[in-house]
Amino acid sequence: MVQEIYLIDNNNELIEKLNESFKRELNEYKFKSVKATEIEVALRNIPSLIIVDEDTANVNIVEFCKSIRSNEDNSITPIIVVSSNRNKEHIVEILKTDVEYYIKKPIDEEYFYYTIKNIVGLLTKNRRISPLTGLPGNVQIQAEMKKRLLNKETFAILYFDLDNFKAYNDVYGFANGDEIIKFTARTITKHIHQIPNSDNFVGHIGGDDFVAIINQTDYDLICQNIILEFDKYTVDFYNEIDVERGYVEVANRRGIIEQFPLTSISIAVLEVDSKIYKTTLEIGEMAGQIKHQAKTIPGSTYVINRRRF
């Protein structure tokens, strides 16, 4: 996923320096320069980092940084202020607004380069609230959806859910269940990121639920490839007896043995258009209906809800 960094720099001096410093990594870092009066453009895109050039921004820097930090969606977005002002009291006043770094001019380009990389890297780790899969969790999932809605993009959300996973945990234990979760994460990530679009996103909602956000493409092929790989290798997590008979046996609360099919994957695909969906809540409600429909079909399957105008 590309790290989007916004520069509040009225004369474009910073962006030229950073594009040069990161010239070998511009497929990983994207720098955009906007004027202070256009800060809403940066905020609605929920960037990985905001860099403010105090010398050219022509704003009250303390109040400006407070306004960024008070924005709900950017409450954890790091801020760097670069300035020629070396007055200690001024610097401390800015840092009190929860600005992460204050860099004095003239800028040491190597120092600036590694500061940016390290801040973005740390934020990425902190946003990965799933220690099991290393994927972004609900905070970032919601932010990604909201960003696309605010920018009036047309995109698709794929919700993934494992069927009969509880029965697997009951028989094989949670440690083995965790291995299936990690395998599922790898399979989804592999096929979503094979699409030539750097804006694609994969998140781990929790447990055996995952989500992917992608631009318009061949959803059928993506779902088919994920299902093929999932069904091919999931059997490796079972013993030969269960694979041969195609189910596991689990005693219910009354001690009666019940049979459950091997774990499969259900995929619900919702095409999202900002003309139809205004909030992430609306998206979630519709996606829940599609996922329910997918889970009523035995085995691994997918259901696509295409846009209606």
Protein Blocks (a to p, Z undefined) as FASTA:
>chain_A
ZZddddddfkommmmmmmmmmmmmmmmbccddddfklmmmmmmnopabdcddfklnopaf
klmmmmmmmpmklmmgccddddfbfbfklmmmmmmnopabdcdddddfklmmmmmmmmmm
mmmmmmmmbfknopacfklmmmmmmmmmmnopacdddddddehklmmmmmnojklmmmmm
mmmmmmmmmmmmmpgcfkbccddfbhjbccdddddddfklmmmmmmmmmmmmmmmmpcfk
lmmnopacdddfkopacdddddddddddddddfklmmbfklmmmmmmmmmmmmmmpgcjd
dddddddZZ
